[in-house]
Amino acid sequence: MLALKFNKVGLTILLVINFTSIIFSQTQDPTEIKWFRVGSLHSWFSAAGMEVETGRTGSALEQLDGLRWDAQFLRQDTEAAKALWIGTTNYFDRFLNQTIPHKVISIGTRIVDPIGMFIPVEFKMLGRFSSPTVIVDGETATENKVNDIVDEVSDTLKPDRMIISILNSTIGITMTRKLMAFSQQNHDNYFIHDYTFKNTGIYNVSGNVENKTLTDVYFFFQYRYAFGLEAYPLETTPP
């Protein structure tokens, strides 16, 4: 778990885990996911802004899902749940029409934001190269899934894959999440997470702006892992 406090919002957090232009309307499906599969570590990421428990499968029998290493073997999942909570104090809540001492918005641990506290506006995969096409005896043998497809190719990109996820929120903080993965054999077993939080004042799907100073802002990150899925009974077929 990681909790951070800042009095004014405008920061970048860099997390390394082993194993501005803003679009003003909601154009992104929060249920969309994308995968990193270029190295020995594989995992999925959500347009909702965080990978909540059973957020991809929807099944309690598949609680462990993601962060697979070494991914060439089956049932190596170690990820159980992730969450992000953002809190502030002395907040005038426009929905309650009153100032409340504490305001918290969240993604997770088990709920994917049912009331729209986080508003996805962009979710795309960049690649330094496209996914390869494998031909065997003249037939295409590539297993390219929809959520593996590179949306933009740039040979100047430093990581081999980068997911960019931008979300506005009901308290006016815009989050830009950049996720990076590498295929080089000495650097293919970790991801880099880069978060930027900015007090843009954008608070709804329509892109309305309310300029407001936020006080005593906290960012709480949860990363919950478990023993590898291989240690559990084979109750379901691995995805």
N, C-alpha and C positions, 0 to 999 in steps of 0.2 A: 504494500500500500504506500501511497505517496500523497502527502498533503502539503500544499504550498499556500502562503498568504502574501498578498500584495495590496497596498492601499490604493494604488491606481493601476488600471489595467493597460498593458501594452508591453508584452514580453515574449520571449522565445524560450521554450524548454526543449532540451535535447536529451532523449532517452535512448540508450543502446541496450537492446535486450538480446541476450545470447539464446539459444535453443532455437495599392491593393485595389486589385480591382474586385468588387463585390457584385454578384448578381442579385438584383433586388426583388426577385420573386421566386417562389418555390418551383423549381423545374426538375427536381431530382427525386426519384422514388426511394424512400428511406429503407425499403426492404432489399435493395440491390446489394450484391456482394461482389468482391473481386478477390482473386487468389494470387499469392506469390508462389511460384513453382519453379523458379530458375535455378535454385541451388539445392543443397541437401536439406534445408529447412523450409517447410511449406506451411502456409497458414492463410486464413481467409480474413477479409476486412469488410466492414459494413458501412454503407452510406449514412447510416443513422448516427455515426460518430464514435461508436464504441461497440465491441463485440460482446454482447450480453450472453448470459447463460442460455444454452439451447436456442440461441438467436438465429442459427442457420437451419437446424434440423427441426426445431419445434418439438422435439421428443425428449422427455426426461431420461429415456433409456440411452440417449446419446449425449449425455452431459459433457463428457470429454470430447471436444471437437476442435481441432486446430493445433497449431504449434507442433507440427510433426517432425521429429528428428530421430533417426535418420530416415527421411521420407521414402527412401527406396524400399523400406520394409513396411508391412501392413501394421495397423493398430499401434502407431507410435504417438498418438495424440496425447498432449499434456495440458492443454488449455481447458479450464472449466468455466471461467467467467471473468469479464472485465467490466469496469464501470467508471464513469466520470460524474462527479458532482461539483457544481459551482455555487458558492454561497456569498451573500452580501448582507449588510446591515442597514437599518433605517431606510427601508425601501418603500417607496410609494407604489403600491400594487394597483395598476389601473383596472384590473378585473374586480378587486375587492373595493376599489375606490377609497383606500385608506392606507396610511403608512404603517408598515409592520416592522417589528424589531429585527426579524431575520427572514431572508428569502433564499430558498435553495431550489435549483433546477438540477435534473439528473438524467443520465442515460444508464440504466442498469441498477442493480445487478441482474435482475431477471426480466425487467419490463422495458420494452422499446418505446418509451416516451409516448403514451397513449393520448396526451393532450397537447402535443405539439410544442413542448418547451424548447426543443432544438429543431431548426428548420433547415434541412439539407438543400443546398443550392447548386453544388457542383461535386461530381465524383467521377474521376477519370484515371486511366492507367497510361503512363508514359513509359516508353521503352527505348533503350539505346539501339535495339534491333527488334525486328518482328519475331514472332514465334516461328521456329523452323518447320518446314514441311518435310515429312519423312515419306519416301517412296520405296515400296518393296515390290519387286517383280512388276513394276509398272502401275501398281495400285497405291493410292494414298493410304498411309497407315498412321497418320498423325492423330493423336487424341486431343484435339483442340476444343476445349469447352468454352462456352460463351463468356464465362467470367475470367477466362485467361487472356482474352483478346486485348491487344495493345491498341489504345485509342489514338495515340500520337507517337510517331517514331522520331527521335532526335539523336543523331550520332554524337552530339556534344554533351549529352546527359552523362553525369558522372556515375551514378548507380546504373545497373542494368535494367532495373524496374523501379518506377516511382508511382505511387498512388497519391493523388491530390484530392483531399476531401475538405469542402468548405461548408460551414453551417452557421446560420444566424441563430439567435436565441431570444426568448421572450424577455430577458433582462437587458438586452441590448449589446451583449458581448458576441462578437463574431469569432469563430474558431476556424483556423486553417491548419489542417493536419497533413503533413507530408510523411509518407512511409517509404522507406528505401530498402532494396534488396540487391544482392550481388551474386554473380555466378562464379567468380574466381574461386578456385579451390581452397584458398586460405581465408576467404571472407564470405563463404556461402552459408554459414551457420548462425547468422545473426541478422536482425533487422535494425534499422535506425528510425526512430520516431521523432519528428520535429513538430512541435506545437507552437503556434502563434495565436495569442488572444488579444483582441483589439476592441476597445469600447467604441463601437461604431454607432450605437444607438438604434440600430435596426431591430425591431422587436416583433414583426409579424410577417406573414406570407406576402402581403402586399408591398413590403419594403418601406413601411412608414418608419420615420426616424424621430426619436425623442432624445435630445441631448440631456445627459444626466451624469453627474459624478457619482461613481460607485465607491462605497467605503468598505474597508475591512474585507476585501475580496479573498476568498479561499478557493483553491482548486484541489480537489481530492481525487486521486487516481487509485483504483483497485486493480490488481492483477492477481488472480487466484489460479494456481496451478495444482496439479495432482500427479500421482504416479501414472506412468504410461498406461494407455488403454489396454495394452497387451496383458497387463496384470489382472484385468477384470474378466468376468465370465463373458463368453461370446454370446450376447443376447441379441445383437443386431448385426447385419452385414455392414462392414465398413463402407463409407461412401466412396 
